[in-house]
């Protein structure tokens, strides 16, 4: 990908930031991979619900 568009760059940066947050959480609290995955699922579900309430359109 020689010239990624702005959306791709934004998604890649967000992914790296979330990965770093999760890694630091695991180091600081001895959280398991499964617990991190469950936390991310809860966050996504909450975000989807709020987005659906705002726009009336869900992601599913």
Residue pairs with C-beta under 8 A, 6 or more apart in sequence:
1 8
4 12
18 40
22 36
22 40
25 31
25 36
26 32
26 33
26 36
48 58
48 59
48 60
51 57
51 58
51 59
52 58
52 59
